[in-house]
Amino acid sequence: MRTPYENTCFDISDIIALRLDQNGFIENVRKHRENNKDFLVLTLRHRRNRKRTYRNLLNLKRISRPGLRIYSNYQRIPRILGGMGVVILSTSRGIMTDREARLERIGGEILCYIW
């Protein structure tokens, strides 16, 4: 699936935000510039509940960090909530989700879990 953003240069946070948007975890992504600094503004997707007003659908856990890098081959990429969640990986072919990495049969560094 090609996106209009693939031909431009982005940093890692832009790419992860686009992957979240493609998988339906967020509603909108936009860039905001304030005092010569760029910010990403993410609109989270939420669910209306009878008891509580709103419940966010995004939980994120960072796995690999500078002091402890976690790598996995494509066969051992964990499944989050039985496939309902997403694992974001940094591979030799760019940043991709666990489903894309399994289809292309490549592993990489596990950046975070999203459910």
NUDOVO-7396 format. One record per residue: residue in three letters; x negated, y negated, z negated of N, C-alpha, C, CB in turn. Coordinates in pm, whole numbers, plus 50000, padded with zeros to 5 digits. Glycine has a CB too. Layout:
# NUDOVO-7396
ALAXYZXYZXYZXYZ/...
# end
This chain:
# NUDOVO-7396
MET499165011750000500005000050000499114987650000500965000149879/ARG499224979350101498414967350110499184955650051498014964450255/THR498464947449978499054935449922498404923449989498874934849768/PRO499044911849989498424900250052497184895249978499414889050062/TYR496914900949861495794896349779494514904249804496164897149634/GLU494574914749884493424923649898492254917249972493824936049969/ASN492494907650057491424901750136490734890250066491954897150268/THR491174886449948490554875449877489774880549757491624865249833/CYS488934871949703488074875749592488764872549459486714868549602/PHE488914882549373489534880949242488614886949137490934887549237/ASP488804882749013488074889148906488934900648851487704879048794/ILE488424907548752489064919748704490434917148642488164926448602/SER490624905948575491934903248514493004900748619491834891248420/ASP492634894448731493594892448840494044905748899492984883548950/ILE493094914748919493414927548980494274935948887492124935149015/ILE493974935948756494784943448661496194937748655494144943248521/ALA496324924548660497654918348660498444922348785497534903048653/LEU497784923148899498464927349021498894941949013497574925249141/ARG498064950448952498454964548935499644965848840497254972748880/LEU499684957648736500844957648646502104953248720500594948548526/ASP501974943448807503114938748885503584949548982502744925948961/GLN502674956649045503034967249139503744978749070501794972349211/ASN503394981548944504004992648871505234988548793503004998748777/GLY505644975948800506894971648739506834968348592507884982048759/PHE505654966148536505554962748395505754947848369504214966948341/ILE505514939548470505714925148454506574920148569504344917648448/GLU507254908948546508144903548649507424894348746509274896048584/ASN506484886248695505904875948779504464873348735506734863048774/VAL503604870248832502214866348806501974853248879501194877448852/ARG501424843448809501054831048877499814825248811502224820848874/LYS499084817448888497894810848837498254796748793496754810548943/HIS497674792548683497924779248629496564772848603498794779748498/ARG496424760248643495164753148623495404741548527494584748048758/GLU494594741048421494714730548320493314726948273495604735048201/ASN492964714048280491654709048240490514716348309491484710148089/ASN490654718348441489654725248524489394739748482488354717648521/LYS490364746048417490284760148381491484767348441490224762148226/ASP491234779248495492304787248554492854797048450491794794748679/PHE494164798548448494844807848359495794816448441495614800248247/LEU495984828748398497014837248455498234836648364496504852048473/VAL499384833948422500634833748346501434845948388501444820348370/LEU501654855048293502394867348319503764866448254501614879748267/THR504804869348330506144870048275506454884848251507204863448371/LEU506584888548123506794902548089508224906748119506474905047942/ARG508384918948162509704924748181510214929148044509674936748284/HIS511454926248014511994929747883513374935947899512054917447791/ARG513814942247792515084949247791515984943147683514874964447766/ARG517214941047716518174935647620518664947147532519384928647691/ASN518694944747402519114954847307520244949147223517924959447217/ARG521144957547176522284952747098521854947846960523324963747083/LYS520974955046894520574951146758519574939746759519974963146686/ARG518574940646844517584930046857517844922546985516134935746855/THR517394910346992517674902447112516914907847233517294887747088/TYR515584908647226514804913547338513714922847288514194901747417/ARG513364932147373512294941547341511344941947460512864955847308/ASN510084939147435509094939447544508804953847583507794932247502/LEU508544955747710508284969147762506804971647787509054971147890/LEU505944962847740504524963947770503714966047644504044951547844/ASN503064977447636502084980147532500784983447602502544991947436/LEU499684977547558498404979147622497364982647517498004966347699/LYS496554992747546495464996547456494174997147535495765010247386/ARG493204989147494491904989147561491115001347518491114976147530/ILE490575008647614489865021047584488355019047594490315032247679/SER487875015647711486445013747731486064999547690486055016447879/ARG484984998447617484534985247571483024984547590484934982747422/PRO482434972847574480994971647603480114980847519480564957347582/GLY480494983547395479674992047311479895006947333479934988947169/LEU480995010647396481325024747417482115026147546482115030547296/ARG481445029947652482105031947782482675046047787481115029547899/ILE483895047347836484555060347848484775063347996485915060447770/TYR484235074648041484345078748181485115091748190482955080248245/SER485745093948304486515106148325486495109848472487955104548275/ASN486465123048501486655127048639488155127448668485975140948668/TYR488515129648793489925128448828490795139348766490075128748978/GLN490205150648732490985161548673491295159248526490245174748689/ARG490495151148458490675148948314491195135048280489365151148244/ILE491745128148377492365115148348493615117948265492705107148480/PRO493745111948148494895115048063496215110048121494695109047924/ARG497285117048087498635112848124499265106248003499505124848175/ILE499715093948020500295086247910501805088247910499935071247921/LEU502345092747799503775095547782504295104847892504575082547782/GLY503525114847924503955124548025504085118748165505245130447984/GLY503325108548197503375102448328504185089548334503935112048424/MET504835085848224505605073448223504705061148208506635073748109/GLY503545062748147502595051848132501595051848246501885052847998/VAL500695042148241499695040548346498325039248282500015028148435/VAL497335045448344495935043948305495275035548414495215057948287/ILE494575024948375493845016548470492385020848467494005001248435/LEU491845024048584490475028748597489665019448687490445043048651/SER488385018548658487445011748746486655022548817486505001948667/THR486845023948947486195034449025485205028349122487245043049099/SER484555036849197483635031949300484365025349416482775043449351/ARG485665027749427486485021649532487345010249479487365032049596/GLY487055005249361487804994049306488654998249187488684987949412/ILE489424988849137490274991449022491584997449071490534978548939/MET491985008649012493205015449054493865022448937492905025449165/THR495075026848960495825033948857495445048748857497355032248878/ASP495935055848757495615070148747496205078148863496125075748615/ARG497385074548909498015081649020497195080049148499445076649042/GLU496745067949175495935065449294494605072949287495695050449312/ALA493995073249169492705080049153492865095149171492095077049014/ARG493975100949121494185115249141494425118549287495365120049056/LEU495155109949358495405112349500494125111649582496415102349554/GLU493235102349548491975101049620490875109949563491525086649618/ARG491185116949453490255126349389488935119849348489975137949482/ILE489045108349281487855101849228488105098049082487485089249311/GLY487065098349004487135094448864486475080948844486475104948775/GLY486365077048718485735064248690485835060648545486345053348775/GLU485615048048516485665042948379487115039748342484765030448363/ILE487575044848230488935042248184488945028748112489455053748091/LEU489645019148171489695005748112490755004548005489954995548219/CYS491985008748036493065007147938494225016447968493554992647935/TYR495085018347866496345025547878497455015247872496505036347766/ILE498475017047952499645008247950500885017047945499674998548074/TRP501755014047850503025021547840504125012547794502905033447746/
# end
